[in-house]
Amino acid sequence: MSYQEVLFPFLGGLGIFLFGMKYMGDGLQKSAGDSLREILNTFTSTPLRSVLAGLIVTAIIQSSSGTTVLTVGLVSVGFMSLRQAIGVIMGANVGTTVTAFIIGFNLSSYALPIIGVGSILLFFSKRETINTIGQILFGFGCLFYGLKLMGDGMAPLSELPQFSALMVDVSHHPVLGVGIGTLLTMVLQSSSATIGILQQLYSQGSLAIGSVLPILFGDNIGTTITAVIAALGVSVAAKRTAAAHVIFNLIGAIIFTTLLTPFTAVVVQISNVFNLKPAMQIAVAHGLFNVSNLLIQFWFIDKIELLVRKIIPGKDQSIDFKPSNLNESIIQNSTTLALNQAKIELLQMGDYVMGAFESTKAYYENQNAIDKENAGQYETAINDMDNRLTEYLVQLSAAELSISESHEQTMLLELTKDLERIGDHCRNIIQNLTEAIHLEKKQKAKDKKAGKVSERDSLILHDEDVIDLFEKVMKNIRDSLIVFEKDDKEMAAHMLDREEQIDQMVKKLRKKYIATMNSGKGRAADGVLFIDIASNLERMSDRTIHIAKYILGERYGTEEIAVDQSVSPVITLQSE
């Protein structure tokens, strides 16, 4: 037997297995649509519901790592608290055991027909639903075919004296097995792959149950690496979420490694009673381990939260996402009250838009990653509120509205879209600034390599004219919210005057850009700065004028104007 005979089938099978897991998970996630994020975002009000949400989402997408990464993202934008996230992570650990049970049924003999059926549905149907089913089946078949190849490749391992000696060491020193499981899962980035390998080796008799279980415990530690990677460079809250994942799985591994002998006896007893096949025995052991770990640590969620806050200290900037004021049940009972709720929600959305703009302006002036992150958090929250408010107003339109209420509903719908567009322009400016910074650094690196001395001491991102333009537009955004809330006709007129000044400033910046380029001193970053950023600021101001004119026209009968979009959360410092 050569190493090639073992290594090639194993690597090929592993690749097909991982592809099958990913492809099947993507298909399942696609079929579930936006409901996965909605489950995590909405159904986590209590620790138990958080656990159930994590379990359900992981069972659907067949990836605890995917659920954890999604949770880290929701925490980083303030849609989920650390305590809720810990519950979700606990549930995800139980949900991932579904994969082990699927593998335990050993459908390898049917892998190729399943792949064939999946391919037919994928390539010979134009219906999206059928394509998605085909994707799920194709991935499912690849999963088992990959397992078969890995099993064939690993079959001769039991004949290797080195491998046998290693497994004897693991059975005598469980900590070694925990380390092997941790490293293997870190390398493969998939706990399901590690479990699949263990099931194959155990089925072939290459491993004893005393060697399998410690590796299984280490597998849970190794899977936390994905959350750790996802949390790198993001908010303190996201780092704490990843730390909680590590602590939960590490404590579980320590507890059950210490109790390895009685735990092994329980697994053997269950296997004998139900006459389980080897692969299914590993699935039961994995499920029993994760469920028991959950039952033990569930009661200490608050203690885990306190521990990670001590391990990762500091103040975290996150969105204070206020609960929605919208109540769909009152739409049929009181349209007046429903419209008032929508107005309150729109004003809250305006606060979030102001926060997004202020963060964008701060990023322009300081080029600070925190300001960039805050702007992104606001944008996510604005889009979320836009969706909820738009849906609410559309439902309201189906109710019996008076003529004035119908005008109010239309106005609120269009103003929602205006605010959402302002959020989009903030996002565009952030992207433009990031691009300008990259271009300028790239140019400076070229100058340095060529021995040129740059006359530009810093990035040309601190133009006073651009800062003045930011200030003018910010006043228009702030004033538009006051005009909407207080029907301030005089302030609306001031906004129209200021808009003319903004238009002149944008023209001035464009002329300045042309002059800079004609002088021979211009760079690619200058175009991004003067043209793209100025254009986005001008469009933001246009949106505020839509709001002012709409209020003037609809409420005072002076003119008719159309409008658009959305609102979201405010960033606050959460002290320890």
N, C-alpha and C positions, 0 to 999 in steps of 0.2 A: 504493500500500500504506500503510495506517495502522498506528500502533502498537497500536491495539486489535485488529487482525486477528492480530497476532503475540502480544500479551500474554494475551488472554483464553483462546485454546486452550492456550497454554503453561501458564498457571496452573491451568486446569481439569485438563489432562492430568497435571500434576505432582501435584495433589491426589489424583487417582484412582490414580496410580502409587504414591504413598506409602501411601495407604490399602490398596492391594492387597498391597504388601510387608508391611505391619503385620498385615493380616488373615490372609494366607497364613502368615506366621511364627507367629502365635498358634495357628493350626490345627495346624501342624507341631509346635509345642511341646506343645500339648494331647495330640496323638497319642503323643508321646514320654513323656508323664507326668512322673514324678519322676526319670527316668533321666538327664536332662541334668545336674541338680545332682549326681547320684550319680557320673556320669562325671568331672566336674570335681573332686569331693570325694575320689574313690577312686583314679582312674587317673592320678595325677600324681606318682608316686614318683620318677621320673627326669626329667631335662630332655626327653628324646625322647618319653616318654609324655605329658608335659605338653603338648608341641607337638601330638601326635596328638589328645589330648583336646580342645584348643582348636579344631583343624581340624574334628573330627567334629561337635562341638556347633554350631559356626558353620554348617557345611554343612547341618545339620538345621534350624536356626531361621532361616537366611538373614539373619543379622545379626551382624556382628562387634561392633557396639556393644552388642548384647544380651549376647553372651558376655563382653565386657569388664566390663560393669556387674555381671554375675553373679559374675565373678572378684573384682572390687573388694569385693563383699559378703562373699564367702567369706574373703578376706584380713582384712577388718575384724573378723570374728568368730573369727579364729584357726584356721579349718579349712584354710587354705592358706598356705604360706610365700611370701615375696616372690619367691624364686627360682622356685618352681613357677608363680607367677602370670605371670612374665615369659615362661616357656615357653608357657603357655596363650595369651597375647597374640600371640606370634609365630605360633602355629598358627591363631589366629583370623584373622589377616591373609591367610593362604593360603586358609582356608575361605571367606572372603567372595568369592573369585574365582569361586566356583560360580555366583553370581548373574549375573556378567558373561557367563559361558558360556551360561546359560539365555537371557538377553536376546539373545545373539548368534545364536540359532537363528531369531529373528524370526518369532514365531507370531502377529503382530498380525492377520493375516487371519482367524485362528480365535478371536480374543479374545471376540467376542460369543457364539458358540456355547458356549465354555467357561464364560462367566459364566452363560449360561442353564442349562446342566447343573448347575453349582454351586448355582444358586438352587433348582432342583427338589429336589436332595438336601437342601438346607438346610431348606426349608419344607414338604416333603411326606413327610418321614420322621421318625419318633419315635425311631429308634435313634441313640444317641449317636455310634457309630462312623461311620454314614452321614452324620450332620450334620457331623462333623469333616472327612470327605472333601469334603463340599460346601463347607465353609468354605475348605479349601485350594484347591479348583478355582476358587471365586468370586474369591478373592484373586489367584490365578494369572492369571485372565482379566483382572481389573482392571489388573494390572501391565502387560500388553501393550496393553490398550486405552488406558491412560494414556500409554504410550510413543507410540502412534499419534497421539494428540491433540497431544502435545508436538512430534512430528516435523512434523505438519501446520502447527503454529504457527510453528516455527522455520525452515521451508523458505525463506521470503522473506529470511531474515537475510543470506544470501550476496549479496543485491542492495544491502545497505546499505553505503555507503562507509566509515562509521565502524567497522562490524564487521570489514570486510576489513582496514582499517588496523590494528585491534587485533590481529588474528591474525598479521599480518605482524610486528608488534612482538614478539609472543610467540615467533615462530619465530626472531627475531634475539636476543631476550633471554629465555632459558628461565626465569630467576628470576621474571619477571613472570607467566609461565604457572603456576609453582608457587604464587605468591601468589593468582592467580585461583582455582585449584583448591582451595586451602585455605579461602578465604573462602566460596566457593560451597558447599562441603561443610559448613562451620560453620553457614551459614544454613539449609541444607536438612536438616541433622542426619541425612544418609544418604549414604554413599559410593556406594551402589548407584544412587541417583538421579542423582548427578553423572556416573557412568560411563554410565548410560542416555542422558543428554543428549549426552555426547561421542559415543556410538555413533551416535545419530541425526544429529548434525551431520556426522560423518565420512562416514556413508553417503550423505548428500546432497551431499557435496563442498564443504561450507561450511568445513571445516577440513582442513588438511594434517597428515600424520603428525608433522611437526616441531612443530606447535602443540599437537597432542593430548597427546603424551607428558609434557611438563612439567606440564600441567594434571592429568594422571593422577597424577603424583608428589605434587602438592600435595593431591590428594584424600585421600591416605593421612595427611597431616598433619592435615587438617581433621576427619577422623573421630575423632581423639583427644579432641575437645571433649566428647564424651558421657562419657568416662571421667573427665575433669576435673570435670565437673558432678557426677557421681555421688560423687566423692571429697570434695566440699566439705563441711566441717563434720563429717567422720568421723575415724577414727583416722589416726595417722601412717602406719601400714602401708598403709592404703587410698590415702593421698596419694602414697606412694612407688610404688604399683602404677600409678596414673594417670601419674605422672612417667615411669616406665619405658616406658609405652605411647607417650608423646610422644617420648622420646629414641629409641626403636627406629624409629619412623616418620620422625622428622626426619633421623636418620643415613642411613636408606635413601634418602630424597629427595635429600639432599646428594650421596651417592655416585653415584646414577644420573643426576642432573642434570649432574654433572661428566663422566660417561661417556655423555652423551646421544647423541653421534654414533655410536660403535660399537654402542650399544644399539639405536638406530634401524635401523642396518644389519642387525642380527640379526633384528629384527622383520620388516623388509621381506623378508629372505631366506626366513624361515619362511613368510611369507604367500605368496610366489611359489611355493615348493616345494609347498605343500599347496593352492594356489589358493583361499585363504580369502576369504570375503566381508568387506566393510569392518567390519561390526559384530563379526564373529568375530576380525578382526585386533586390535581393541581389547581383546577378551577375552583373547586370547593374550598381548598386551603386558602387560596387568594381571597375569595369572597368572605370566608370566615374571619380571616385576618383583618380585612378592611372594615367589616361591619363591627367587629369587636373593638377595634381601635376607635371607631366613631362613637360607639356606646360609652367607652371609657372617657374620651376627651370632650364629648359634646357638652358636658356639664361644666367645663372649664374654659369656655370660649372667652369669657371676660378676662380670665387670668392670662390666657394666651395673648389677648389684645394688649393687656398691660405689659407683658413681657417684651413684646416686639416694640412697643413704644419706648421702653427703656433701652433696648438694644440699638434701635435707630431713633435717636433723639432729634429734636429740632422742630421748628415751626414749618407747617406745610401749607402751601397756597393751593387751595382747591375751591371749586365752585360751591357756593352755598345754594344748592338747588332747592328753591322754595316749592312747597307742595302746590299743585294746581288748584286754581280757584274755580275751575270748570266743573259743573254738576249737570250731567245730561238729563237727570230725572226731572229737573225743573223746566225744561224746554217747553213741554206741553202744558204745564201748569201756569207758568208766568214768563212770557217772552220778554217782558220788560226787565225782570230780574236776571234772566239769562243774558240779555244784551249788556247789562251792567257788569256781570261777571266777566264777560268777554272783554269789556273795556279795561277792567282791572288787570286782566291777564295781559292785555296789549301793553299797558303801562309798565308792567313788570318786564315784559319783553324789551321795552325801550331801555330800561335800566341795564339789561344785559348787553344791548347793542352799544350803549355808552361805554360799558366796561370793555367790550371788544375793541372799540375805537381807541380808548385811552391806552390799552395794552399795545395796540398796533403803533400808536404814536411813540410810546415809550421804547418799543423795539427799534424804531427808526432812529431815535436819539441816542440810545445806549447800546444797541446790538446785544442785548442781554437774553440768554436762552430762556430765562424764566418768563420774561415778557412775551416771548414767542409762544411758549407753552400755554400761558394764560389766555392769549388770543385764541389759540386752538380750542381750549376748553370752552370759552364763550361761544365760539362758532358751533361747536357740537351741541351745546345747550340751546342756542338760538334755533337751530334746525329742528331739534326735538320739540320745542314749544310751537314752532311754526306748524308742524304736522298736527299737533293736538288741537291748536286753536283753529286751524283751517277745517279740520274734521268737525269740530264743534259748530262752527259757523255754517257749514254746509248742512248739518242736521237741523240747525235753527231755521234755515231757509225753507225747509219743508213744513214748518209750523205755520199757523195762521197769523200773519203779520199785518199790521196796519201799514199804510203807505210810508209814514215817517219811520216806522220800525224797519221796513224793508230797505229804505235808504241807509239807515244806521247799520244794518247787517252788511250791506254791500260795501259801505265805507270801511267798516272794521276788517272785512276780508281783504280789501285792497291795501289798506294800511299795513296789515300783517305782512303782505308780500313786499311792501316797500322796506320795512325794517329787516326782513330776511335778506333782501338784496344788499342792504348796507353791510350786513354781516359777511356776505359773499365777497364784497369789495375789500373788506378788511383782510379776509383770507388771501385774496389776490395780491394785496400790497405786501403781506408777509412773505408770500412766495417770491414776489419781485425783489424784495430786499435781500432775501436769502440768495437769490440768483446774482444780484449785484455784488454782494459781499464775495461770493465765490469767484466771479469774473475778475474783481479787483485783486484778490489774492493771487489768482492765476497770473495776471499781468505783472504784478510786482515780483513774482517768482521768476518770470521771464526776464524782467529788467535786471534783477540781481544776477542772474546767470550770465547775462550779456555784459555785465559790468556797468550798467547805467545807473545813475543816481536819480531816483524819482523825486520830482518836485512836489509830489503829493504826500505830505507827511502822514496822513491817515486816509481811511476810505472816504471817498467823496460822497458821503451819506449824511453830511451835516450842513446842507445848504440852508441858509437862513430864509430864503424865499419859500422853500418847501415847508419849513417849520411854520412860517406865517400862514401858508395855505392849510396846513393841518389845523391850526388854531381857528381859522375862519369856519372851516367845515364842522369842527367840533361844536362851535357856537350854534350853527344851524341845526345840528342834530339835537342838541340840548333844547333849543328854543322850539323845535317842532313838537317835542313831547309836551312842553308847556302849553303850546297853542292847542294841541289836541285835548289836553286835560282841562284847560281853563277857558277855552274859546277866546283866546286873547287875539283879537283882530289887529290891534296895534302892533303886537310882536310879529304877527304874520307878515305885515307890511314891511317891518324892518328886515325880515328874512329875505324878502324879494329884493330889497336894496343890496343886502350883503351878497346875494347870489350874483349880481352884476359885478361886484368886486372880485368874486371868486373866478368868474369867467375871464376877467382881465388878467388876473394873476396866472391862470393856466396858459393864456396866450404868451405872457411874458416868459414863462418857464420854457415854452417851446422855442421861442426866439433865442433864449439863452443857450439852449441845447445846440441849436444850429450854429450859433456863434462859437461855441466851445469846439464843436467838431471842425468848423472851418479854420480855426486857429491852429489845428494840428495837434492840440493837446488833449483832444477828446479820446475817450475809451469806450468799450462796449458797455461797461457798467453805467456810463452816463445816460445812455439811451433808456435803460431800464429805469433809472432814477427819475429823469425829467419827463419822459413821455408816459410810461406805463403807470407809475405811481400818481402822477398828476391827473391822468385820465380817470383813474379809479376814484380819486378824491373828488373830482368834478362830478362824476356820476353819483357818488354818495350825496353830494349837495343837491343834485337834481331830485333825488328821492325825497329829501326833506322838503323841497319846494312843492313836490307832488302833495305831500301831507298838508302843507300850509294852504295851498290852493284848493285842495279838496275840502278842507274845513271851511274856507271862505265861501266856496261855491255851494256846498251842500247845506251849510248851516245859516248862511246869510243871503243865499240866492244870487250871488254876484257872477258866478261862472260855473261851468261844468268841467271837471277834470277827472281823469282816471288815475288809479294807483295800484300798488302791489304788496307786501310780505311780512315778517316774523319776529320772535323774542326769546330770551333765556337768562341763565343764572349769573350771580354776582360773586366775585372772588373775595374771599375773606381770609384773614390769617387765623388759623386755628392754633391756639396756644396749648401747651401741654398742661 
